[in-house]
Amino acid sequence: MSNHANDQRPLVVVMGVSGSGKTTVGQALADRLGVPYADADTFHSEASVAKMASGHPLDDDDRAPWLLAIGAWLAEHDATGAVVGCSALRRRYRDVLRSAAPRLELLHLAGDPAVLTQRVAERPGHFMPASLITSQLETLEALEADERGRVLDLTAPVDEIVASFAASLTNPGARP
C-alpha cells in the first residue's frame, strides 16, 4: 500500500478551515486506505464547543488539551494507520500532533473563501458559525517545506482529491 517503514498504513491529518471538506474527504480517504477515521470536533470539550457556537474563536489555552487528545489518538493508531479531520491551522498545532505521531502526513484542503463561507452557512446544526471563517483564514499558516503533506483544491471532486493524495502516499515522487 505504501513505501512507509514496515509498509505501515499512513497516519493522515486532513486539515483546513471550517467548510473545507475535512470530514467528507477524511472519511473517504480512510475508507480507501482501510483505516479508522476520527473527526477532531469530537475531541473538543463542551466549553470549547459552547465558545465557538457563541461566535468566539478558541485561543491556544482552549486548543492545548484538544491537540494533545488528537495526538494521543493518532499515536494509538500508529501501527494500523488512521485519518483524522482537524483544522491544524498553525504550524505549532501541527507540531504538537507530529510530536505524538512523527510520521504524520498532511492533506491541506484549500480554496476560495466565498466557497467556504457558503458551505458553512448551508451546513445544518453545526456549532461553527460562518462568521468565524475570516478568523480561521487569518490564523491559517501554510504548510512549510519540511512538513510532509500536500495542498489540494477543496472544490475538486472528493474522489479526485482522495485518489491524488493516496497516489502521493504510494509514490512520494508524485508530490508537487
ZIWO-V946676 format. One line per field, one symbol per residue. ss: DSSP state (2 for helix, 1 for strand, 0 for the rest). A space follows every 10 residues. Layout:
BEGIN
ss->???
END
This chain:
BEGIN
ss->0000222000 1111100000 0222222222 2220011112 2220022222 2220000002 2222222222 2222220000 0111100000 2222222222 0000111111 0022222222 2000000002 2222222220 0000000011 1110000222 2222222222 022200
END
